[in-house]
């Protein structure tokens, strides 16, 4: 399970399970990645619910 994050500065992919972890980064700064990881960690349960709903179709 993973999530993609995009902005005008670049893109990143984070694994969601078993723990939130950066998988790929294209152009985002270390600071931006740290901030994004905190957001993803804070919304992990929401992401998992949405993932399961989307892929259970």
N, C-alpha and C positions, 0 to 999 in steps of 0.2 A: 504494500500500500504506500502510495507516495502522493505528493502534491507539487505542482509547478507554480512558480511565482514569477511574474513578469513585470518589468517597469521600463521606463525609457532608458535607464542606465544598463539594463541587462536582464538575465534570467537565472533562476536557480531551481533545483529539484531537491526536495527533502523527503527522505524516508519517514514514514509515520510510525511504523512498528518495527521492532519492539520499543525503540525509543526514537524520538525525533533526531534526525541526523542529516547533515548536508550530504547529498549524493553528487551533484554537479553544480558548477557555477560558471556563468558566462558573463563576465564584465562587472559584477557587483563587488563593491568594496567590502573589506572585512567588517567594518562597522555596520553596513547595511545588512550583511549576512547575519550578524549577531542579533540585530534588531528583528529581522524577519524570523529567525529561529525562535525568539521569545514569543512572537505573535503566534506562530504555528503551534508551539508548545501550549500556549494559553487556550487555543481553540482546537486542540487535538481531538477531543471527544466529538465536537461538532463536525470536524472533517471526517472522522470515522463513520459517524451516522450517515452523512451525505454520500460517502463512498459506497457504503453497503446498500443504501437506497438506490443509487444510480446503477450499480452493477448487479442488482438482484432482479432486474427487469427481464 
